[in-house]
C-alpha cells in the first residue's frame, strides 16, 4: 500500500499539532534513486488498552510517505477506545485483529508470521516513528544488502515528549565498558528485521514478557546475524507509569539476569565478550538489590560468583549481600554505610 497523504486521514484531535498530527513526510518517488522498486516494509504494532496513545503511533506509521507499506495491528482485546481509533484508520491498515492473546510477545509473533515485507519493524502502541524513518530504512537496506537487522536512533521520552536519553549506536561493540549486557544500546522502536529471520523460524521467546527484545537480540548475535546502522531511522519510546519498563522492573531484572546466565554458559560466548556479560550481570544484580528483590539478588550473587569468581565482588557489593539478609530497614542502613565508605575513598573536592 502507498502511504496516504495527511489530507486523506481523519483530522487530528483538538489541540494536537506538529508531527504526526498536522505534519507529514513528503511522499517518495515511485522508484528508488537508482530506478529500482522500493522494498516492501512491514510494521507490526502490538496493542492492548493504549487508546490514549495508539492514534499517534498509527499516524506516525501512515504518514511516512512511503510507496510500499504493510501495516499490521495485533490487539489483545482492548476494552478502551483503541478499537474505535483503529476503525477510523482501517482503510490504510493491511490487517488487524482484536482477540485475547498471551501477551505482547504472543501478539508480536502473530504479526511477524503474517508480515510479507522485505524488512519488518516493531512499533509499540504507545511509541512512534519520526518522519522519514521508512525511507531511511529502505536506503540502508539497499546500502547493506547482506544486513539481517537495521538499527537507527531511539529517543526515550516522557509524557510531555521531553527526551531523557537516547540510543544512537552507529558502530556497536558488545564488549565495550559502556554496554550493560544484555542492554545493547539497541531499541526496537528504531529497528527493522529481515523477514528471512522469521522465515528461518527465529521468533521472540514467548516465555519472556519483558526482556524478550534483548533475548531476541542476543540470539541473533549468537547466530551470526549482521547488524547495520540506518542513519535517519528514528523512533521514540515513551516512558510512563503504565509501561512494563516502569511498573514491572522486578520481572525485567529477573529476565535480564536469566539472559546473562544463559549467555555465560553458552558455546558462542568469546573470551573477549565474557567480561562484558559478567559486568552486565553484576549491574542488574545491583539494580535488583535497590529494587528490594533480596531473594533474587542473593540467588544471582551465587551464580555470579560461580560463573565469574570472587573477583566480581568488592567491599560495597559484599555489604549489599550481607544487608540483603536483614530486612528493608537494615538494607537501607547498609546502603548508607556503603555510600559513606565509598566517600572516604573518594573525598569531595573542597569549594
C-alpha positions as CSV (number, residue, x, y, z in Angstrom):
1,X,0.0,0.0,0.0
2,X,1.1,3.5,-0.8
3,X,1.1,5.7,2.3
4,X,-1.8,8.1,2.5
5,X,-1.4,11.9,2.5
6,X,-2.2,14.0,5.5
7,X,-5.3,15.3,3.8
8,X,-6.7,11.8,3.4
9,X,-6.5,10.8,7.1
10,X,-9.1,11.7,9.8
11,X,-8.4,15.1,11.3
12,X,-6.3,15.1,14.5
13,X,-7.9,15.6,17.9
14,X,-8.3,19.2,19.0
15,X,-5.2,20.8,20.3
16,X,-2.8,18.4,18.6
17,X,-0.3,19.8,16.1
18,X,3.1,19.0,14.6
19,X,4.3,15.5,13.8
20,X,2.4,13.3,13.2
21,X,-0.8,15.4,13.6
22,X,-0.6,18.3,11.2
23,X,2.8,17.4,9.5
24,X,3.6,14.6,7.1
25,X,6.7,13.2,5.4
26,X,6.8,14.3,1.8
27,X,5.9,11.3,-0.5
28,X,8.8,9.5,-2.0
29,X,9.0,8.9,-5.7
30,X,7.7,5.8,-7.5
31,X,11.1,4.3,-7.6
32,X,14.4,4.5,-5.6
33,X,17.0,6.9,-6.9
34,X,18.7,4.1,-8.9
35,X,15.4,3.2,-10.6
36,X,14.7,0.0,-8.6
37,X,11.4,-0.6,-6.8
38,X,11.1,0.4,-3.2
39,X,11.2,-2.8,-1.0
40,X,8.0,-3.6,0.9
41,X,8.3,-2.7,4.6
42,X,6.1,-4.2,7.2
43,X,5.3,-2.7,10.6
44,X,3.7,-4.7,13.4
45,X,2.1,-2.9,16.3
46,X,1.0,-5.0,19.4
47,X,-1.7,-3.3,21.3
48,X,-3.7,-3.6,24.5
49,X,-5.7,-0.7,26.1
50,X,-3.4,2.0,24.9
51,X,-6.2,4.1,23.4
52,X,-4.7,7.4,24.6
53,X,-1.5,6.8,22.6
54,X,-2.2,4.5,19.7
55,X,-3.5,7.1,17.3
56,X,-0.1,8.9,17.4
57,X,1.6,5.5,16.7
58,X,-0.7,4.8,13.7
59,X,-0.3,8.2,12.2
60,X,3.5,8.1,12.6
61,X,3.5,4.9,10.5
62,X,1.0,6.0,7.9
63,X,2.4,9.5,7.3
64,X,5.9,8.2,6.2
65,X,5.2,9.0,2.5
66,X,6.5,5.5,1.7
67,X,5.4,3.8,-1.5
68,X,5.0,0.2,-0.3
69,X,3.9,-0.2,3.3
70,X,2.2,-3.1,5.0
71,X,0.8,-2.2,8.4
72,X,-0.4,-4.8,10.9
73,X,-2.0,-4.2,14.3
74,X,-2.4,-7.1,16.7
75,X,-4.7,-6.1,19.5
76,X,-5.2,-8.3,22.6
77,X,-8.9,-7.5,23.1
78,X,-8.8,-3.9,24.2
79,X,-11.8,-2.5,26.2
80,X,-10.9,1.2,25.9
81,X,-11.2,3.5,22.8
82,X,-8.5,1.5,20.9
83,X,-10.9,-0.3,18.5
84,X,-12.7,2.9,17.7
85,X,-9.4,4.5,16.7
86,X,-8.4,1.5,14.6
87,X,-11.7,1.6,12.8
88,X,-11.1,5.2,11.8
89,X,-7.8,4.3,10.1
90,X,-8.9,0.8,8.8
91,X,-8.7,1.7,5.1
92,X,-4.9,2.1,5.4
93,X,-4.2,-0.9,7.7
94,X,-3.3,-4.1,5.8
95,X,-4.7,-6.3,8.6
96,X,-5.7,-6.1,12.2
97,X,-7.2,-8.4,14.8
98,X,-8.5,-7.9,18.3
99,X,-8.6,-11.1,20.3
100,X,-7.4,-12.4,23.6
101,X,-3.8,-13.4,23.5
102,X,-1.0,-14.5,25.8
103,X,0.5,-11.0,26.0
104,X,2.7,-8.7,24.0
105,X,5.2,-11.3,22.9
106,X,2.5,-13.6,21.5
107,X,0.9,-10.6,19.7
108,X,4.2,-9.7,18.1
109,X,4.9,-13.2,16.9
110,X,1.4,-13.3,15.3
111,X,2.3,-10.2,13.4
112,X,5.7,-11.4,12.4
113,X,4.2,-14.6,10.9
114,X,1.8,-12.6,8.8
115,X,4.2,-9.9,7.6
116,X,5.4,-10.1,4.0
117,X,7.8,-7.2,3.8
118,X,11.5,-7.5,3.0
119,X,12.1,-6.0,6.4
120,X,9.7,-6.0,9.4
121,X,9.6,-3.2,12.0
122,X,8.1,-3.4,15.5
123,X,6.4,-0.3,16.9
124,X,4.6,-0.5,20.2
125,X,1.2,1.2,20.6
126,X,2.5,3.9,22.9
127,X,5.6,4.7,20.9
128,X,6.1,6.2,17.4
129,X,8.4,6.8,14.4
130,X,9.9,10.1,13.5
131,X,9.4,11.4,9.9
132,X,11.4,9.8,7.1
133,X,12.0,6.7,9.1
134,X,10.8,4.2,6.5
135,X,12.6,5.9,3.6
136,X,15.9,5.8,5.6
137,X,15.3,2.2,6.4
138,X,14.9,1.3,2.7
139,X,18.0,3.3,1.8
140,X,20.0,1.4,4.5
141,X,18.7,-1.9,3.2
142,X,19.9,-1.1,-0.3
143,X,23.3,0.1,1.0
144,X,23.7,-3.0,3.2
145,X,22.3,-5.9,1.1
146,X,23.7,-8.6,3.5
147,X,22.2,-7.0,6.6
148,X,19.9,-9.0,8.8
149,X,19.0,-6.2,11.2
150,X,18.8,-2.4,10.5
151,X,19.0,-0.1,13.5
152,X,18.8,3.6,14.0
153,X,18.3,6.0,16.9
154,X,15.7,5.8,19.7
155,X,14.8,8.7,21.9
156,X,13.3,7.9,25.3
157,X,10.7,10.5,26.2
158,X,8.2,11.3,28.9
159,X,4.5,12.2,28.5
160,X,5.5,15.8,27.6
161,X,7.7,14.4,24.8
162,X,10.9,15.6,26.6
163,X,13.9,13.5,25.6
164,X,15.6,12.0,28.7
165,X,18.2,9.9,26.9
166,X,18.9,8.3,23.5
167,X,20.2,5.1,22.0
168,X,22.2,6.1,18.9
169,X,24.7,3.4,18.1
170,X,26.4,3.6,14.8
171,X,29.1,1.0,15.4
172,X,28.3,-1.3,18.2
173,X,31.0,-3.1,20.1
174,X,29.4,-5.5,22.5
175,X,32.4,-5.8,24.8
176,X,32.7,-2.1,25.5
177,X,32.5,-0.9,29.1
178,X,29.5,1.3,28.4
179,X,27.3,-1.6,27.4
180,X,25.4,-3.4,30.2
181,X,24.7,-6.7,28.7
182,X,22.0,-7.6,27.5
183,X,21.0,-3.9,27.1
184,X,22.9,-3.2,23.9
185,X,22.0,0.3,23.1
186,X,19.6,-1.0,20.5
187,X,15.9,-0.4,20.9
188,X,13.0,-1.9,18.9
189,X,11.5,1.5,18.3
190,X,14.1,2.1,15.6
191,X,14.9,-1.4,14.3
192,X,13.8,-3.5,11.3
193,X,14.4,-7.2,10.9
194,X,14.9,-9.2,7.7
195,X,11.9,-11.4,7.0
196,X,14.4,-14.2,6.4
197,X,14.9,-14.3,10.2
198,X,11.3,-15.2,10.8
199,X,11.2,-17.5,7.7
200,X,14.1,-19.4,9.3
201,X,12.0,-20.0,12.4
202,X,13.5,-17.4,14.8
203,X,10.8,-15.6,16.8
204,X,10.5,-13.9,20.1
205,X,10.6,-16.3,23.1
206,X,7.0,-16.3,24.4
207,X,8.2,-17.4,27.9
208,X,9.6,-13.8,28.3
209,X,7.1,-11.0,28.9
210,X,9.6,-8.1,29.4
211,X,13.1,-8.7,28.1
212,X,12.0,-10.6,25.0
213,X,13.6,-7.9,22.8
214,X,17.0,-8.2,24.5
215,X,16.8,-12.0,24.4
216,X,16.0,-11.8,20.7
217,X,19.0,-9.6,20.0
218,X,21.3,-12.0,22.0
219,X,20.1,-15.0,20.0
220,X,20.5,-13.1,16.7
221,X,24.1,-12.1,17.6
222,X,24.8,-15.7,18.7
223,X,23.5,-16.9,15.3
224,X,25.9,-14.5,13.5
225,X,23.3,-12.0,12.3
226,X,24.7,-8.9,10.6
227,X,23.6,-5.5,12.1
228,X,23.8,-2.3,10.1
229,X,23.2,1.3,11.1
230,X,20.5,3.1,9.3
231,X,21.0,6.9,9.5
232,X,17.8,8.8,9.9
233,X,15.8,5.8,11.1
234,X,14.4,7.4,14.3
235,X,11.9,6.1,16.9
236,X,10.5,7.5,20.1
237,X,10.0,5.3,23.2
238,X,7.6,6.8,25.7
239,X,8.2,6.0,29.4
240,X,5.2,6.4,31.6
241,X,3.6,4.8,34.7
242,X,1.8,2.2,32.7
243,X,4.8,0.8,30.8
244,X,6.2,-2.5,31.8
245,X,9.6,-1.0,32.0
246,X,8.4,1.2,34.9
247,X,5.8,-1.0,36.8
248,X,7.4,-4.4,36.2
249,X,11.0,-3.7,37.0
250,X,11.2,-6.8,39.0
251,X,10.2,-9.0,36.1
252,X,12.5,-7.2,33.7
253,X,15.5,-7.6,36.0
254,X,14.9,-11.3,36.5
255,X,14.7,-11.8,32.8
256,X,17.9,-9.7,32.2
257,X,19.8,-11.8,34.7
258,X,18.5,-15.0,33.2
259,X,19.8,-13.9,29.8
260,X,23.2,-13.2,31.3
261,X,23.3,-16.7,33.0
262,X,22.3,-18.4,29.7
263,X,24.9,-16.5,27.7
264,X,27.7,-17.2,30.2
265,X,27.1,-21.0,29.8
266,X,26.7,-20.8,26.0
267,X,29.3,-22.0,23.5
268,X,29.1,-18.9,21.3
269,X,30.4,-16.5,24.0
270,X,34.0,-15.5,23.3
271,X,36.8,-14.8,25.8
272,X,36.6,-11.1,24.9
273,X,32.9,-10.9,25.5
274,X,32.7,-12.9,28.7
275,X,33.8,-10.0,31.0
276,X,31.2,-7.7,29.4
277,X,28.5,-10.2,30.2
278,X,29.7,-10.6,33.8
279,X,29.7,-6.8,34.2
280,X,26.2,-6.6,32.9
281,X,25.1,-9.4,35.2
282,X,26.6,-7.5,38.1
283,X,24.9,-4.3,37.1
284,X,21.4,-5.9,37.0
285,X,22.0,-7.6,40.4
286,X,22.8,-4.2,41.9
287,X,19.5,-2.9,40.4
288,X,17.7,-5.9,42.0
289,X,19.1,-5.0,45.4
290,X,18.0,-1.4,45.0
291,X,14.6,-2.6,43.9
292,X,14.2,-4.7,47.1
293,X,14.4,-8.1,45.4
294,X,16.6,-9.5,48.1
295,X,15.8,-13.2,47.4
296,X,16.5,-12.8,43.7
297,X,19.6,-10.8,44.5
298,X,21.1,-13.5,46.7
299,X,20.4,-16.2,44.2
300,X,22.0,-14.1,41.5
301,X,25.1,-13.4,43.6
302,X,25.8,-17.1,44.0
303,X,25.5,-17.5,40.2
304,X,27.8,-14.5,39.6
305,X,30.5,-16.0,41.8
306,X,30.1,-19.4,40.3
307,X,30.4,-18.1,36.8
308,X,32.9,-15.2,37.3
309,X,34.7,-16.0,40.6
310,X,35.2,-13.9,43.8
311,X,36.8,-11.2,41.8
312,X,33.3,-10.0,40.9
313,X,32.7,-8.9,44.5
314,X,34.1,-5.8,46.0
315,X,33.5,-4.4,49.5
316,X,30.5,-2.4,48.6
317,X,28.9,-5.4,46.8
318,X,29.6,-7.7,49.8
319,X,27.9,-5.2,52.1
320,X,24.9,-5.3,49.9
321,X,24.9,-9.1,50.1
322,X,25.1,-9.1,53.9
323,X,22.4,-6.5,54.2
324,X,20.1,-8.5,52.0
325,X,19.5,-11.0,54.8
326,X,18.5,-8.3,57.3
327,X,15.2,-6.7,56.1
328,X,14.2,-3.5,54.5
329,X,15.3,-1.0,57.2
330,X,18.7,-2.6,57.6
331,X,19.2,-2.8,53.9
332,X,18.7,1.0,53.7
333,X,21.3,1.4,56.5
334,X,23.7,-0.9,54.7
335,X,23.3,1.2,51.6
336,X,24.0,4.4,53.6
337,X,27.1,2.8,55.1
338,X,28.3,1.7,51.7
339,X,28.0,5.2,50.4
340,X,29.9,6.6,53.4
341,X,32.7,4.1,52.9
342,X,32.8,4.9,49.2
343,X,33.0,8.6,50.0
344,X,36.0,8.0,52.3
345,X,37.9,6.6,49.4
346,X,36.7,9.4,47.1
347,X,36.7,12.7,49.1
348,X,34.7,15.5,47.6
349,X,36.8,18.5,46.4
350,X,36.8,21.5,48.6
351,X,34.9,24.6,47.5
